Each structure stands twice: as structure tokens, then as C-alpha cells.
Amino acid sequence: MNRHDILKPMGIALLALIGFHGCSSDEVSDAYGQFEATEIRISSQSSGELLSFTAEEGRTLKAGEQVGQVDTTQLILREQELLAQQQATRSQIANIDAQIAVQQEQLQTARNNLDRTRRMLKDQAATPQKMDDIRGTVNTLQKQVNALQTQKQSVRAEINATQARLDQLRQQLKDAQVINPIRGTVLTTFAEPFEVVQQGQPLYEIAALDTLELKVYISGAQLPSVRLGQQVEVLVDASAEENQQLSGTISWIASEAEFTPKMIQTKEERVTQVYAVKVKVPNPNGLLKIGMPGEVNFAAADESGAAGQAKNDKQ
């Protein structure tokens, strides 16, 4: 075996190693920044003892998953009280209906008497005084029926008011459950089980980490070559000397220029106006972390795509 035969497989292995690790960190990228995610702070919607709390830092939670429960003992007792009150009020409706039925029967009897007396009066078999007495009885009974109907409406209004308080109380019972709103990873917790929490008190912070955004800053000269939806090359540190290459998509471009952030060290760079750009980068394996530095090459992805298309056209 000659020297060339020995070196050939070594060269192939070296090329494969370079391809895996990506390009050298000494190369200059188009823009630099840090990865960030939309962090949501979840607060308690109820006050009381936190009987259970299962949100732990680093744990992935599902949307709609219950992660805590605030004590609801007093709320349940109040609910039972309102239910009993509502039941007692409803029983008044039956009593009023019974009274109305009796009054209406008496009213019908009085009206029949009034009709007979009116005919007898025409035949001079009854006196006007008797006619007036029976008419007075009819009017009195009608007023009593009307009063009972009004009382019934008042009782129904009381039932409705109690139902409104029950609905409000049941919403409070629902709010006592700590429900996680989005799928994501718990970043920080601010409470422990059996603590007494207040309404509005932060319990934990969560963010969706399956996709992160790399926020970078570009100059006005770079702006014409950047567009929404553009595929770009993203580089992150693989080692002290090598970068790992990822793919990203430009999701946001600032409409107005701003001064370079204070993290830039030199005064000349700090006074330069730049445009903020956000690049969405998939993070299925959890490689990327919030605050991790990253680099972007805007033309690299387009050039590779154009090269591939040219190769296909040539074939």
C-alpha cells in the first residue's frame, strides 16, 4: 500500500469531521445577537393556601394541564349556603301559586255573583247596595291576585340574584385551579406548595422552547438584502474554535432604526443606528438556550439554495 492510499481515507474522514462541526468561529458573520423566547408569567387568580403545586423548573407542561390548586373550603361552604337559600326561595313560588289559585277561584265566584246580581237588579230583585258590595268584593279579590303576582315576580328576581351570586362563586372555584395556558418549559417558579398566595401573585414563568428567536441588529446598508420569510444560516458555538450550523427564518424586521444596544463596548459602535431583526430557529433537541449567543449569515442559505438549483438545472 503506498502513501496516497493511506492518506486518502484520512482526508475523507477529515472532510466529514469539518462538515459535522461547521465552519470556523474565526469567520465574520453578517450579524450577531442572543436567543430569546416569549416568557409568560402565570399568576394566581385566587387567594388562599396553595394546597398543591406541581410546576417544577425544567418540566415541560401541556396546554390546559392543571398544575396547582388553591384552597376552596370557604367557597364551597358559601356555595352550599347559597344553594340552600335558593331552594328556600323557590319554595315560596309554590306557596304563592297556591294562594293565587285560591284567590282566582274566589274572584271567579264573585264575578258570577256580580253577573247574577246585575240581572236581578234589572228585574228589581236586588238592591243597588248589594250590587255595590259584590262589585267591591270583585275589586278587592282582583287587587289581591295582582299583589300575589307582583310578589311572585319579586321572588323570581331574588332567585335570579342568588343564581348570579352562585355563578360568580363557581367562577371563583374555577379560578382556584391553576391551569397552564400553553405548552412549554417551566423556567422559574415563585411559589411552593402550602404557601398562602394572593390573587395576582406570580407562581411560575413558562416559555415554548421548541422554537427560539435569535434577535440580531443590522445596519441600514444590510437592510435591502433582508426580507421576511428569508431562509438564513445560523451559527452557534460548538466548541471554543468551531461553530455549529443551523437553519432559521426571518420572522420580524424593525420598521424604525434604533441605537445599538448598550452591550456593544466601543463608543463608535454604540452611537451607530441599526435595525433589529428576529430569526426563528427550530430547537427540537433543546440545543439552544435563552440568552445563548448566535450569529447569522443572510446570504449563505440563499446561495446554497441557488447553487443546488443550478446543479439541478445542469443535470
DRENDONU-69851 format. One record per residue (C-alpha): x, y, z. Coordinates in pm, whole numbers, plus 32768, in hexadecimal, padded with zeros to 4 digits. Each point is the difference from the previous one (the first is absolute). Layout:
N
XYZ ...
***
This chain:
315
800080008000 809981517F9C 7FF2814C80B5 7EDD80877F30 7F297ED48059 804080428170 7FB781777FF0 7EC47FE37F2D 7F177F718112 809980F280FC 7FA181227F1E 7E9B7F827FDD 7FE17FDF817A 8088815F8031 7F0380937F0B 7EE57F4C80B0 807580868150 800B81647F79 7EA47FD97F6B 7F727F8B814F 8092811680D4 7FB781187F0B 80D781237FA5 8110809E80D1 7F9D810980FF 810C80E57F6D 7F21804B7ED4 7F3F8147800C 7E837FE07FFC 7F0481007F88 7F5D803C8155 801B7F97816B 7F077FE7811C 7F647F29810D 7EEA7F008003 7EBE805B80AE 7EA67F6F8037 7EAD808D805E 7FF97FD08178 7EA87FF680A1 7FD4803A8174 7EDC7F3C8090 7F5980998132 7F027F8280FA 7E9A80687FB7 7F937FB38162 807280408166 803B7EF080FF 80DF7EDD805A 80A87F5A7ED5 7FA07E99804F 80B87F6B7ED5 80FF80857F07 80AF7F1E7F06 80AD80FF7F1E 81747FB58020 811D80B47F55 80627F4B7EC2 7EBA7F3D7FEA 7F3F80067EBA 7E8E80498030 7EDD7FC97F15 7F02810C7FAA 7ED07FDC80E3 80BB7F318102 7FA68044816B 8139804A80C9 7F72808B8143 7ED3802380E5 7FB0811980F2 7F307FA98133 7E8A80237FB6 7F697F95814E 7F5B814D8049 7F8480207E9B 7F5C7EA9800C 7F558052814B 7F7F81457F6B 7F837F437ECF 7F3D7F0D80DB 7F6A812680BE 7F9080AA7EBF 7F6C7EBC7F79 7F337FD3813E 7F91816B7FEE 7F9A7FD87E95 7F3D7EC2804D 7F4680AD811B 7FAC81237F1C 7F817F177EF1 7F147F5F80FC 7F5881568028 7F9A7FF27E94 7F2F7EC78040 7F5780A4812C 7FB1813A7F3C 7F767F347EDE 7F197F4A80F5 7F86814A808E 7FC8808D7EA4 7F317ECC7FA3 7F20802F8133 7FD681747FBF 7FAC7FC77E94 7EF27F03805E 7F6B80F980F4 801D81117EF9 7F487F2A7F02 7EEC7FB880FC 7FE38173804E 7FE680547E8C 7EED7EFE7FD4 7F45809A8126 803181557F65 7F667F8C7EB8 7ED27F6780B5 7FD2813380D7 800E80DE7EC9 7EE47F367F61 7F3980008146 802B81768018 7F6180287EA8 7EDD7F31807C 7FFF80CC8142 804A7EC080C2 813D80968098 8060814E8093 811080EB7F7F 80AC7FDC8151 802B7E8C7FCF 808480407EA1 810480F3808C 80687F08810E 803C7EE87F07 80BA80EA7F14 80DE80688125 80487E93804C 80667FC27E93 80EA812E8003 809E7F97814A 803E7E9B7F8A 809680807EB8 80F080E180C0 80667EDA80DB 804B7F2D7ECC 80CB811E7F6A 80C280268146 80517E8D8004 807680137E96 80E48124805C 80827F3D812C 80477EDA7F1C 80CA80DC7F17 80C780838129 804D7E9E8071 80717FA27EA1 80E6812F7FFB 80947F8D814B 80387EA47F6D 80B0809A7ED4 80DA80D580E3 80627ECE80C8 80507F487EBC 80E281207F95 80BB7FE6814B 801B7E877FCD 808E80327EA1 80FE80F78088 805D7F128118 802B7EDD7F0F 80E680D77F2B 80CE803F813A 800B7E87803A 807B7FD67E9C 81038114802D 80887F478130 80897EFB7F0E 815280607F6F 7FE47F9F7E90 813280177F20 7FA180C97EC7 81087F937F02 80E47EDC7FB5 815B805A8074 81187FD580F9 7FF980918160 811D80FA801D 7FD3807D8164 7F137FBE8122 7FA081068101 7F2B7F3380F2 80047EBC80C4 7EE57F168068 7F428069813C 8064816C7FE0 7EEA80FF8029 7FE980B97EB6 7F4481387F9C 7F3880477EC6 80EF807C7EF3 81357F6F80A9 80F47F647F02 80207E86801F 80E87F9E7EE4 808E806C7EB2 7FE47F2B7EC6 807480167E97 7FE07F2C7EC8 81657F8E7FB6 7FC27F247ED0 804481387F2D 80D681268071 803981547F61 815B808B7FC4 7FF0817A801C 811680AC7F3F 804981617F8A 805B80677E9D 806D81427F5E 7F3580C97F0B 80E57F877EEA 7FA17E96804C 7E8A80478010 7FB47FE37E88 80897E9B7FFB 7F1E7F8C811E 7E927F9D7FD6 7EF17F5380CA 7FF47E897FD0 81667FF67F83 80C37EC48052 814C804E80A9 81277F4B8093 801C800A817B 81437FAE80B5 80287FA4816F 81327F9980C4 80527E8E7FE3 8151802880AD 80FC810E804F 806E80077E95 7EE27F6C7F35 7E9980647FB3 7ED17F277FC1 7F29805B7ED8 7E848016801C 7EEB80827F21 7F18811E8058 7EED80DB7F6F 7FE481798021 7EBA803F80BB 801181758051 80B781367F8A 7FED814780BF 7F59811C7F44 80D1810B80AD 817180218049 808780098162 8150803080A6 80D77ECC802E 7FB97F5A8154 80DD805B8129 80A47EA97FFC 80DA807E7EE0 81478072809C 809681117F24 7F69815B7FF3 801380057E83 7F247ECB7FE9 7F1180758111 7FA0813B7F44 7FBC7F457EBD 7E927FDC7FA3 7F937EA17FA7 7EC67F347FB6 7F947EDD80DA 7FB57EB67F51 7F737EBE8092 80507EA97F73 7F307ED28062 80D57ECB8035 7F6D7EA68043 80817F678143 7F777E9A800A 81287F7180C2 801C811A80FC 8158806A7F82 7FAB8172800A 7FD680B7814B 7F7081548058 811881028005 80E87F247F31 80CC80C67EFD 7FCE7FBD7E8F 806B807D7EAB 7F47802B7EB8 806E7FF47E96 7EEB80877F27 80897F9E7EAB 80867EA78058 7EB37F4A7FF6 7F9380AE7EBF 814F7FB67F58 7FF17E928060 7E9C7FEC7F7C 806480AC7EBC 812A7F197FD8 7F207ED38031 7F0780837F03 811880427F04 80817EA28031 7EA37F717FC2 7FDA80D57EC6 81507F877F81 7F9C7E978034 
***
